[in-house]
């Protein structure tokens, strides 16, 4: 598990850094308290208040079920190919 912590609250930032110090990485999944950012949102995806053990359990559950970038990309690319094929067939089928 790799995570990157980007919180507006300094207290929450330090707490998460302390709890997750062995998992912090620049290319990890973002954990934030800002609902406008992409990633795992504290208060929405992670229930507050949390202990270190409950935080780890919640993160493991979320990260195991959360699709990777590659999975999301493949899904979007397949949809794009399907839509493009349909568009081409519809366009040339009407001529």
VMD Tcl script that builds the backbone (N, CA, C; Angstrom):
set m [mol new atoms 285]
animate dup $m
set s [atomselect $m all]
$s set {name element resname resid chain x y z} {
  {N N UNK 1 A 0.857 -1.172 0.000}
  {CA C UNK 1 A 0.000 0.000 0.000}
  {C C UNK 1 A 0.902 1.234 0.000}
  {N N UNK 2 A 0.645 2.142 -0.958}
  {CA C UNK 2 A 1.364 3.416 -1.040}
  {C C UNK 2 A 0.350 4.540 -0.956}
  {N N UNK 3 A 0.618 5.518 -0.097}
  {CA C UNK 3 A -0.297 6.650 0.051}
  {C C UNK 3 A 0.480 7.961 0.026}
  {N N UNK 4 A -0.232 9.004 -0.361}
  {CA C UNK 4 A 0.294 10.367 -0.342}
  {C C UNK 4 A -0.719 11.194 0.433}
  {N N UNK 5 A -0.269 11.949 1.423}
  {CA C UNK 5 A -1.184 12.686 2.289}
  {C C UNK 5 A -1.159 14.167 1.919}
  {N N UNK 6 A -2.360 14.705 1.638}
  {CA C UNK 6 A -2.517 16.119 1.262}
  {C C UNK 6 A -3.729 16.689 1.989}
  {N N UNK 7 A -3.536 17.095 3.231}
  {CA C UNK 7 A -4.647 17.607 4.033}
  {C C UNK 7 A -4.527 19.110 4.256}
  {N N UNK 8 A -5.677 19.774 4.334}
  {CA C UNK 8 A -5.719 21.193 4.665}
  {C C UNK 8 A -5.469 21.403 6.158}
  {N N UNK 9 A -5.924 20.475 6.966}
  {CA C UNK 9 A -5.758 20.559 8.419}
  {C C UNK 9 A -4.361 20.089 8.810}
  {N N UNK 10 A -3.550 20.972 9.399}
  {CA C UNK 10 A -2.211 20.567 9.824}
  {C C UNK 10 A -2.235 19.421 10.850}
  {N N UNK 11 A -3.215 19.440 11.743}
  {CA C UNK 11 A -3.316 18.390 12.755}
  {C C UNK 11 A -3.612 17.037 12.101}
  {N N UNK 12 A -4.550 17.019 11.174}
  {CA C UNK 12 A -4.881 15.778 10.466}
  {C C UNK 12 A -3.700 15.318 9.610}
  {N N UNK 13 A -3.022 16.253 8.968}
  {CA C UNK 13 A -1.843 15.937 8.155}
  {C C UNK 13 A -0.788 15.227 8.993}
  {N N UNK 14 A -0.446 15.804 10.146}
  {CA C UNK 14 A 0.578 15.226 11.026}
  {C C UNK 14 A 0.138 13.877 11.588}
  {N N UNK 15 A -1.141 13.757 11.945}
  {CA C UNK 15 A -1.659 12.495 12.481}
  {C C UNK 15 A -1.539 11.385 11.446}
  {N N UNK 16 A -1.981 11.675 10.233}
  {CA C UNK 16 A -1.905 10.669 9.168}
  {C C UNK 16 A -0.458 10.326 8.834}
  {N N UNK 17 A 0.417 11.330 8.804}
  {CA C UNK 17 A 1.828 11.065 8.539}
  {C C UNK 17 A 2.414 10.163 9.617}
  {N N UNK 18 A 2.023 10.386 10.850}
  {CA C UNK 18 A 2.507 9.569 11.963}
  {C C UNK 18 A 1.971 8.136 11.862}
  {N N UNK 19 A 0.672 7.989 11.600}
  {CA C UNK 19 A 0.046 6.672 11.518}
  {C C UNK 19 A 0.523 5.873 10.302}
  {N N UNK 20 A 0.804 6.577 9.210}
  {CA C UNK 20 A 1.065 5.894 7.931}
  {C C UNK 20 A 2.488 6.084 7.423}
  {N N UNK 21 A 3.418 6.413 8.312}
  {CA C UNK 21 A 4.779 6.771 7.888}
  {C C UNK 21 A 5.451 5.717 7.012}
  {N N UNK 22 A 5.190 4.437 7.258}
  {CA C UNK 22 A 5.840 3.399 6.444}
  {C C UNK 22 A 5.174 3.202 5.082}
  {N N UNK 23 A 4.046 3.850 4.848}
  {CA C UNK 23 A 3.321 3.699 3.580}
  {C C UNK 23 A 3.402 4.936 2.684}
  {N N UNK 24 A 3.992 6.016 3.174}
  {CA C UNK 24 A 4.008 7.280 2.426}
  {C C UNK 24 A 4.949 7.186 1.227}
  {N N UNK 25 A 4.411 7.632 0.079}
  {CA C UNK 25 A 5.148 7.616 -1.177}
  {C C UNK 25 A 4.605 8.736 -2.064}
  {N N UNK 26 A 5.454 9.304 -2.889}
  {CA C UNK 26 A 5.022 10.382 -3.789}
  {C C UNK 26 A 4.068 9.899 -4.870}
  {N N UNK 27 A 4.094 8.609 -5.179}
  {CA C UNK 27 A 3.223 8.087 -6.230}
  {C C UNK 27 A 2.081 7.245 -5.671}
  {N N UNK 28 A 1.741 7.467 -4.398}
  {CA C UNK 28 A 0.678 6.700 -3.771}
  {C C UNK 28 A -0.700 7.301 -3.987}
  {N N UNK 29 A -1.701 6.578 -3.525}
  {CA C UNK 29 A -3.076 7.061 -3.566}
  {C C UNK 29 A -3.208 8.229 -2.594}
  {N N UNK 30 A -3.835 9.307 -3.024}
  {CA C UNK 30 A -3.946 10.510 -2.206}
  {C C UNK 30 A -4.998 10.315 -1.118}
  {N N UNK 31 A -4.615 10.685 0.096}
  {CA C UNK 31 A -5.544 10.753 1.218}
  {C C UNK 31 A -5.658 12.226 1.572}
  {N N UNK 32 A -6.880 12.728 1.624}
  {CA C UNK 32 A -7.092 14.157 1.814}
  {C C UNK 32 A -8.313 14.419 2.683}
  {N N UNK 33 A -8.410 15.659 3.142}
  {CA C UNK 33 A -9.621 16.092 3.837}
  {C C UNK 33 A -10.410 17.063 2.958}
  {N N UNK 34 A -9.959 17.254 1.718}
  {CA C UNK 34 A -10.592 18.160 0.764}
  {C C UNK 34 A -11.475 17.358 -0.194}
  {N N UNK 35 A -12.804 17.482 -0.087}
  {CA C UNK 35 A -13.690 16.698 -0.964}
  {C C UNK 35 A -13.589 17.075 -2.440}
  {N N UNK 36 A -12.938 18.180 -2.759}
  {CA C UNK 36 A -12.769 18.601 -4.146}
  {C C UNK 36 A -11.640 17.844 -4.840}
  {N N UNK 37 A -10.753 17.220 -4.071}
  {CA C UNK 37 A -9.612 16.501 -4.647}
  {C C UNK 37 A -9.972 15.046 -4.902}
  {N N UNK 38 A -9.279 14.462 -5.873}
  {CA C UNK 38 A -9.405 13.034 -6.160}
  {C C UNK 38 A -8.648 12.257 -5.098}
  {N N UNK 39 A -9.192 11.143 -4.700}
  {CA C UNK 39 A -8.512 10.286 -3.745}
  {C C UNK 39 A -9.447 9.833 -2.649}
  {N N UNK 40 A -8.858 9.380 -1.566}
  {CA C UNK 40 A -9.619 8.920 -0.406}
  {C C UNK 40 A -9.831 10.119 0.510}
  {N N UNK 41 A -11.085 10.422 0.798}
  {CA C UNK 41 A -11.429 11.622 1.564}
  {C C UNK 41 A -11.765 11.239 3.005}
  {N N UNK 42 A -11.051 11.880 3.931}
  {CA C UNK 42 A -11.308 11.682 5.354}
  {C C UNK 42 A -12.659 12.318 5.675}
  {N N UNK 43 A -13.514 11.581 6.351}
  {CA C UNK 43 A -14.855 12.060 6.680}
  {C C UNK 43 A -15.898 11.552 5.704}
  {N N UNK 44 A -15.457 11.173 4.499}
  {CA C UNK 44 A -16.370 10.606 3.503}
  {C C UNK 44 A -16.055 9.124 3.307}
  {N N UNK 45 A -14.828 8.830 2.896}
  {CA C UNK 45 A -14.409 7.448 2.667}
  {C C UNK 45 A -13.864 6.794 3.939}
  {N N UNK 46 A -13.258 7.601 4.784}
  {CA C UNK 46 A -12.715 7.134 6.072}
  {C C UNK 46 A -13.559 7.743 7.179}
  {N N UNK 47 A -14.125 6.881 8.011}
  {CA C UNK 47 A -14.996 7.342 9.099}
  {C C UNK 47 A -14.154 7.955 10.213}
  {N N UNK 48 A -14.576 9.131 10.692}
  {CA C UNK 48 A -13.929 9.799 11.822}
  {C C UNK 48 A -14.780 9.602 13.059}
  {N N UNK 49 A -14.210 9.579 14.218}
  {CA C UNK 49 A -12.788 9.512 14.549}
  {C C UNK 49 A -12.248 8.123 14.267}
  {N N UNK 50 A -10.926 8.028 14.113}
  {CA C UNK 50 A -10.302 6.744 13.834}
  {C C UNK 50 A -9.045 6.573 14.674}
  {N N UNK 51 A -8.736 5.331 14.946}
  {CA C UNK 51 A -7.470 4.974 15.591}
  {C C UNK 51 A -6.533 4.510 14.474}
  {N N UNK 52 A -5.291 4.271 14.808}
  {CA C UNK 52 A -4.353 3.797 13.794}
  {C C UNK 52 A -4.824 2.475 13.201}
  {N N UNK 53 A -5.253 1.558 14.048}
  {CA C UNK 53 A -5.683 0.251 13.545}
  {C C UNK 53 A -6.954 0.348 12.706}
  {N N UNK 54 A -7.921 1.169 13.134}
  {CA C UNK 54 A -9.146 1.293 12.337}
  {C C UNK 54 A -8.869 2.008 11.015}
  {N N UNK 55 A -7.943 2.960 11.027}
  {CA C UNK 55 A -7.553 3.650 9.797}
  {C C UNK 55 A -6.941 2.653 8.811}
  {N N UNK 56 A -6.025 1.828 9.285}
  {CA C UNK 56 A -5.383 0.845 8.417}
  {C C UNK 56 A -6.394 -0.149 7.851}
  {N N UNK 57 A -7.326 -0.595 8.681}
  {CA C UNK 57 A -8.353 -1.518 8.208}
  {C C UNK 57 A -9.225 -0.886 7.132}
  {N N UNK 58 A -9.634 0.355 7.360}
  {CA C UNK 58 A -10.468 1.051 6.380}
  {C C UNK 58 A -9.705 1.273 5.070}
  {N N UNK 59 A -8.437 1.651 5.181}
  {CA C UNK 59 A -7.629 1.884 3.980}
  {C C UNK 59 A -7.423 0.601 3.188}
  {N N UNK 60 A -7.125 -0.488 3.882}
  {CA C UNK 60 A -6.937 -1.758 3.179}
  {C C UNK 60 A -8.189 -2.161 2.427}
  {N N UNK 61 A -9.342 -1.960 3.044}
  {CA C UNK 61 A -10.600 -2.299 2.389}
  {C C UNK 61 A -10.828 -1.405 1.158}
  {N N UNK 62 A -10.563 -0.101 1.302}
  {CA C UNK 62 A -10.766 0.831 0.189}
  {C C UNK 62 A -9.780 0.598 -0.947}
  {N N UNK 63 A -8.532 0.416 -0.598}
  {CA C UNK 63 A -7.503 0.284 -1.625}
  {C C UNK 63 A -7.643 -1.037 -2.364}
  {N N UNK 64 A -8.049 -2.094 -1.673}
  {CA C UNK 64 A -8.253 -3.373 -2.344}
  {C C UNK 64 A -9.403 -3.301 -3.337}
  {N N UNK 65 A -10.435 -2.515 -3.037}
  {CA C UNK 65 A -11.590 -2.426 -3.920}
  {C C UNK 65 A -11.480 -1.286 -4.912}
  {N N UNK 66 A -10.587 -0.341 -4.690}
  {CA C UNK 66 A -10.435 0.806 -5.579}
  {C C UNK 66 A -9.614 0.394 -6.808}
  {N N UNK 67 A -10.142 0.648 -8.011}
  {CA C UNK 67 A -9.396 0.251 -9.211}
  {C C UNK 67 A -8.106 1.052 -9.344}
  {N N UNK 68 A -7.094 0.424 -9.927}
  {CA C UNK 68 A -5.830 1.106 -10.157}
  {C C UNK 68 A -5.979 2.054 -11.340}
  {N N UNK 69 A -4.987 2.899 -11.542}
  {CA C UNK 69 A -4.981 3.813 -12.673}
  {C C UNK 69 A -5.069 3.030 -13.981}
  {N N UNK 70 A -4.284 1.957 -14.070}
  {CA C UNK 70 A -4.269 1.154 -15.287}
  {C C UNK 70 A -5.638 0.535 -15.563}
  {N N UNK 71 A -6.307 0.058 -14.517}
  {CA C UNK 71 A -7.643 -0.516 -14.690}
  {C C UNK 71 A -8.643 0.533 -15.155}
  {N N UNK 72 A -8.577 1.713 -14.559}
  {CA C UNK 72 A -9.469 2.811 -14.976}
  {C C UNK 72 A -9.184 3.218 -16.417}
  {N N UNK 73 A -7.892 3.332 -16.749}
  {CA C UNK 73 A -7.501 3.713 -18.107}
  {C C UNK 73 A -7.999 2.686 -19.117}
  {N N UNK 74 A -7.767 1.398 -18.837}
  {CA C UNK 74 A -8.214 0.338 -19.743}
  {C C UNK 74 A -9.724 0.379 -19.952}
  {N N UNK 75 A -10.453 0.601 -18.875}
  {CA C UNK 75 A -11.917 0.670 -18.957}
  {C C UNK 75 A -12.357 1.834 -19.847}
  {N N UNK 76 A -11.773 3.016 -19.636}
  {CA C UNK 76 A -12.116 4.180 -20.454}
  {C C UNK 76 A -11.699 3.997 -21.906}
  {N N UNK 77 A -10.532 3.393 -22.130}
  {CA C UNK 77 A -10.051 3.176 -23.492}
  {C C UNK 77 A -10.953 2.201 -24.247}
  {N N UNK 78 A -11.377 1.141 -23.568}
  {CA C UNK 78 A -12.284 0.182 -24.199}
  {C C UNK 78 A -13.614 0.835 -24.561}
  {N N UNK 79 A -14.118 1.688 -23.676}
  {CA C UNK 79 A -15.365 2.413 -23.950}
  {C C UNK 79 A -15.176 3.340 -25.160}
  {N N UNK 80 A -14.037 4.031 -25.197}
  {CA C UNK 80 A -13.739 4.924 -26.316}
  {C C UNK 80 A -13.703 4.146 -27.635}
  {N N UNK 81 A -13.019 2.985 -27.640}
  {CA C UNK 81 A -12.940 2.177 -28.861}
  {C C UNK 81 A -14.323 1.724 -29.302}
  {N N UNK 82 A -15.139 1.295 -28.351}
  {CA C UNK 82 A -16.492 0.839 -28.668}
  {C C UNK 82 A -17.314 1.981 -29.268}
  {N N UNK 83 A -17.253 3.163 -28.635}
  {CA C UNK 83 A -18.001 4.321 -29.130}
  {C C UNK 83 A -17.502 4.770 -30.508}
  {N N UNK 84 A -16.197 4.721 -30.711}
  {CA C UNK 84 A -15.627 5.121 -31.986}
  {C C UNK 84 A -16.047 4.155 -33.104}
  {N N UNK 85 A -16.013 2.861 -32.824}
  {CA C UNK 85 A -16.458 1.871 -33.812}
  {C C UNK 85 A -17.924 2.087 -34.174}
  {N N UNK 86 A -18.751 2.361 -33.173}
  {CA C UNK 86 A -20.178 2.598 -33.408}
  {C C UNK 86 A -20.370 3.845 -34.268}
  {N N UNK 87 A -19.639 4.898 -33.965}
  {CA C UNK 87 A -19.726 6.137 -34.729}
  {C C UNK 87 A -19.338 5.906 -36.194}
  {N N UNK 88 A -18.253 5.171 -36.409}
  {CA C UNK 88 A -17.797 4.894 -37.774}
  {C C UNK 88 A -18.829 4.052 -38.527}
  {N N UNK 89 A -19.342 3.014 -37.863}
  {CA C UNK 89 A -20.354 2.163 -38.508}
  {C C UNK 89 A -21.607 2.961 -38.835}
  {N N UNK 90 A -22.049 3.796 -37.879}
  {CA C UNK 90 A -23.244 4.615 -38.113}
  {C C UNK 90 A -23.019 5.599 -39.253}
  {N N UNK 91 A -21.867 6.210 -39.306}
  {CA C UNK 91 A -21.580 7.210 -40.331}
  {C C UNK 91 A -21.509 6.585 -41.725}
  {N N UNK 92 A -20.721 5.509 -41.846}
  {CA C UNK 92 A -20.546 4.902 -43.151}
  {C C UNK 92 A -21.725 3.994 -43.523}
  {N N UNK 93 A -22.485 3.570 -42.556}
  {CA C UNK 93 A -23.652 2.743 -42.841}
  {C C UNK 93 A -24.797 3.533 -43.445}
  {N N UNK 94 A -24.823 4.846 -43.239}
  {CA C UNK 94 A -25.901 5.693 -43.748}
  {C C UNK 94 A -25.621 6.182 -45.159}
  {N N UNK 95 A -24.420 6.008 -45.665}
  {CA C UNK 95 A -24.080 6.497 -47.017}
  {C C UNK 95 A -24.550 5.574 -48.080}
}
mol reanalyze $m
mol bondsrecalc $m
mol representation Tube
mol addrep $m
